[in-house]
């Protein structure tokens, strides 16, 4: 367990650097377009058939139990 914790402590700064570089190099316009695309042919996200409200309420109902 100690070795596992030590490995993550050593990897943390390296992973943070990769994360920072990815954020700096991200094309925001492309990312937003991918997230909110209404294009039927979008390869990134399946087209929504509902707002998701029904599914959200089902999850809330499960959490109440």
Secondary structure, 3 states (H helix, E strand, C coil): CHHHHHHHHHHHHHHHHHHHHHHHHCCHHHHHHHHCCCCCCCCCCCCCCCCCHHHHHHHHHHHHC
